[in-house]
């Protein structure tokens, strides 16, 4: 069994995995086992109210509809602050935006965001992203609902490198609704509203090293979105890097070959958490 590098008493021994929208902590089950086998402690905090199983959230989607970003950030921050030492924080999709917010608060020893939803100010909106989010945006009433993807919509937005049969199996095991309000407020239209939204960060702040991982074939959060988000962080004196994995979709954390993504994320985070470097992108 391989173990995590041990370079000193301040080296992170915990990885916090933050799930995204349309998902729960169950989506990280492969990464939990993979990282625990390397000798790390792994924490997968659920959004407030999401501590129940996928099936229960499908039966009671009002929990999802009522969720706020502010409450979610506060909940995640409390989990991280309760740990003995600053952890590595990794977030997928909207969990990536939450990870950026947490890092900007001064939390974490290093951060990795995978196919990240953008924080405020990123104005790149590719056509595939608009098509992916259209099921939530097509009806204004969805702002007050939990909006779920059909299997076909999920296949386009999340699992476009899989077959229809493989995608259906993923949808059946993992998919739930997402807060429609989040998609409306922090999706395509966030930058057209006055004032700061809940996904605002100070891009000039000093924070832990941050790696953006994008998937070449991701429809809902394409590489151009992640590249632009990373570029916004050039104002920070802290290290920011971007890497794109070829041939990977939004389901990169569990699609075949996910171990390569997980290992790259962990190796980078451990290296840079232990040896901070000047900013670059």
C-alpha positions in Angstrom: 0.0 0.0 0.0 1.4 3.4 -1.0 1.4 6.2 1.6 1.2 9.9 1.4 4.5 11.8 1.6 5.5 12.7 5.1 7.6 15.9 4.9 7.0 17.4 8.3 4.6 18.1 11.1 2.7 20.7 9.1 2.1 18.5 6.1 -1.6 18.1 5.6 -2.9 14.7 6.8 -6.5 15.3 5.8 -8.3 15.9 2.5 -11.7 17.5 2.5 -13.8 16.7 -0.6 -16.6 19.1 -1.5 -19.2 17.8 -3.8 -21.0 19.8 -6.4 -24.6 20.4 -7.6 -26.8 17.5 -8.7 -24.6 15.3 -6.4 -24.0 14.3 -2.8 -20.9 13.1 -0.9 -21.6 9.6 -2.5 -20.0 10.9 -5.7 -16.6 10.9 -3.9 -16.7 7.2 -2.8 -13.9 6.1 -5.1 -11.7 9.0 -4.1 -12.3 8.3 -0.4 -11.1 4.7 -0.7 -8.2 5.8 -3.0 -6.9 8.4 -0.6 -7.4 6.4 2.6 -5.3 3.6 1.0 -2.5 6.2 0.9 -2.7 6.9 4.6 -4.8 10.0 4.5 -7.8 11.0 6.5 -10.7 11.9 4.2 -13.7 14.1 5.1 -16.7 14.4 2.7 -19.0 17.0 4.3 -22.5 17.2 2.9 -24.3 20.4 2.3 -26.6 21.3 5.2 -29.5 18.8 5.1 -27.8 16.5 2.6 -26.5 14.1 5.2 -29.2 11.7 4.2 -28.9 9.3 1.3 -29.5 10.1 -2.4 -32.8 8.3 -2.4 -34.1 10.3 0.6 -33.3 13.6 -1.1 -35.1 12.5 -4.2 -38.2 11.8 -2.1 -37.9 15.2 -0.3 -36.4 17.7 -2.7 -37.6 20.7 -0.7 -34.4 20.3 1.4 -32.5 21.1 -1.8 -34.7 23.9 -2.9 -34.4 25.7 0.4 -30.6 25.6 0.6 -28.5 28.8 0.5 -24.9 29.3 -0.5 -24.2 31.3 2.6 -25.4 28.5 5.0 -23.4 26.0 2.9 -20.2 28.0 3.2 -20.6 28.5 6.9 -21.2 24.8 7.4 -18.2 23.7 5.4 -16.0 26.3 7.1 -17.0 25.0 10.5 -16.1 21.4 9.5 -12.6 22.6 8.3 -12.0 24.8 11.3 -12.7 21.8 13.6 -9.7 19.9 12.2 -6.4 19.6 14.0 -4.4 21.2 11.1 -5.3 22.9 7.8 -6.4 20.3 5.3 -6.2 20.0 1.5 -9.5 21.1 0.2 -10.8 19.7 -3.1 -14.0 20.6 -4.8 -15.8 19.4 -7.9 -18.1 21.6 -10.0 -20.0 24.0 -7.7 -17.9 22.5 -4.9 -15.0 24.1 -6.8 -16.5 27.6 -6.4 -17.1 26.8 -2.7 -13.5 25.7 -2.3 -12.3 29.0 -3.8 -14.5 30.9 -1.3 -13.1 28.8 1.6 -9.5 29.4 0.5 -10.2 33.2 0.2 -11.3 33.1 3.8 -7.8 31.8 4.7 -8.8 28.2 5.2 -6.9 25.1 3.9 -3.2 24.3 3.2 -3.8 23.9 -0.5 -6.8 23.7 -2.8 -7.7 21.8 -6.0 -10.8 22.6 -8.0 -12.0 20.2 -10.6 -14.3 21.3 -13.4 -15.1 24.2 -11.2 -18.1 26.4 -11.4 -16.9 30.0 -11.6 -16.8 32.5 -8.8 -18.2 36.0 -9.5 -16.7 38.0 -12.3 -16.0 35.1 -14.8 -17.8 36.1 -17.9 -17.0 33.2 -20.2 -20.3 31.3 -21.0 -19.7 28.7 -23.8 -22.7 27.4 -25.7 -22.4 23.9 -24.2 -22.7 25.4 -20.8 -25.9 27.3 -21.7 -27.3 24.1 -23.2 -26.4 22.1 -20.0 -28.0 24.6 -17.7 -31.1 25.2 -19.9 -33.3 22.6 -18.1 -33.0 24.8 -14.9 -33.2 28.1 -16.7 -36.0 27.5 -19.1 -38.7 28.2 -16.5 -38.4 31.1 -14.1 -40.5 29.1 -11.5 -37.5 26.8 -11.2 -35.8 29.5 -9.1 -37.8 28.2 -6.2 -37.5 24.5 -6.9 -35.1 21.6 -6.9 -34.3 21.0 -10.5 -33.3 17.5 -11.6 -31.9 16.4 -14.9 -33.6 13.7 -17.0 -31.2 10.8 -17.9 -30.8 12.4 -21.3 -30.0 15.8 -19.9 -27.6 14.3 -17.4 -25.8 12.4 -20.2 -25.2 15.7 -22.1 -24.1 17.8 -19.1 -22.1 15.3 -17.0 -21.3 12.0 -18.7 -20.9 12.8 -22.4 -17.9 10.5 -22.8 -19.9 7.5 -21.6 -22.4 5.4 -23.4 -26.1 6.0 -22.8 -26.2 2.8 -20.7 -23.2 3.7 -18.6 -24.6 7.2 -18.1 -27.9 5.9 -16.9 -26.2 3.8 -14.3 -24.4 6.9 -13.0 -27.7 8.9 -13.0 -29.5 6.2 -11.1 -26.9 5.9 -8.3 -25.8 9.5 -7.9 -28.0 12.2 -9.4 -30.3 14.4 -7.3 -31.9 17.8 -8.0 -30.0 21.1 -7.6 -31.3 24.3 -6.1 -32.8 26.2 -9.0 -32.0 29.5 -7.2 -28.3 28.7 -7.3 -28.4 28.1 -11.0 -30.3 31.3 -11.7 -28.3 33.5 -9.3 -24.8 32.1 -9.8 -25.0 30.7 -13.3 -25.2 32.5 -16.6 -26.8 35.7 -15.2 -24.7 36.4 -12.0 -22.5 39.0 -13.6 -25.5 41.1 -14.8 -26.6 41.9 -11.2 -25.6 44.9 -9.2 -23.4 44.4 -6.1 -21.6 41.3 -4.9 -23.2 37.9 -4.9 -22.6 35.0 -2.5 -19.9 33.6 -4.9 -17.8 36.8 -4.7 -14.1 36.4 -3.7 -11.3 39.0 -3.5 -9.0 37.8 -6.3 -6.2 39.9 -4.9 -6.2 38.1 -1.5 -3.4 35.9 -0.3 -4.5 32.3 0.2 -3.3 28.7 0.0 -1.9 27.4 -3.4 -4.7 26.6 -5.8 -4.8 24.3 -8.8 -7.6 24.3 -11.4 -8.2 21.0 -13.2 -10.4 21.1 -16.3 -11.6 18.3 -18.6 -11.2 18.9 -22.4 -14.7 17.5 -23.2 -16.6 19.0 -20.2 -19.9 20.5 -21.4 -21.3 22.2 -18.3 -18.0 23.7 -17.0 -15.7 23.7 -20.1 -11.9 24.4 -19.9 -12.5 28.0 -21.1 -14.5 28.7 -17.9 -11.9 27.3 -15.6 -9.0 28.9 -17.5 -10.7 32.3 -17.2 -11.4 31.7 -13.5 -7.8 30.9 -12.9 -6.7 34.0 -14.8 -8.7 36.2 -12.4 -6.5 34.9 -9.6 -3.4 36.4 -11.2 -4.0 39.4 -8.9 -3.2 37.2 -5.9 0.4 36.9 -4.7 -0.4 33.2 -4.1 0.3 30.3 -6.4 -2.4 29.5 -9.0 -2.0 26.9 -11.7 -4.2 25.4 -14.4 -4.1 22.0 -16.1 -6.4 20.4 -18.7 -6.9 16.7 -18.9 -7.6 15.5 -22.5 -10.7 13.5 -23.3 -12.4 14.0 -19.9 -16.0 15.1 -19.2 -17.6 16.6 -16.2 -17.9 13.2 -14.5 -14.1 13.1 -14.5 -14.0 12.2 -10.8 -15.5 8.8 -11.5 -15.3 8.2 -15.2 -12.8 5.5 -16.3 -9.3 6.8 -15.6 -10.3 9.0 -12.6 -7.4 7.7 -10.6 -5.0 9.7 -12.8 -6.9 12.9 -11.9 -7.1 12.0 -8.2 -3.3 11.3 -8.1 -2.4 14.4 -9.9 -4.6 16.5 -7.6 -3.1 14.9 -4.5 0.5 15.1 -5.6 0.3 18.7 -6.5 -1.5 19.7 -3.3 1.0 17.9 -1.0 3.9 19.3 -2.9 2.7 22.9 -2.8 1.2 22.9 0.6 4.6 21.9 2.0 6.6 24.3 -0.2 4.6 27.4 -1.2 5.8 29.1 -4.3 5.3 32.6 -5.9 2.1 33.1 -8.0 1.9 31.8 -11.6 -0.9 30.8 -13.9 
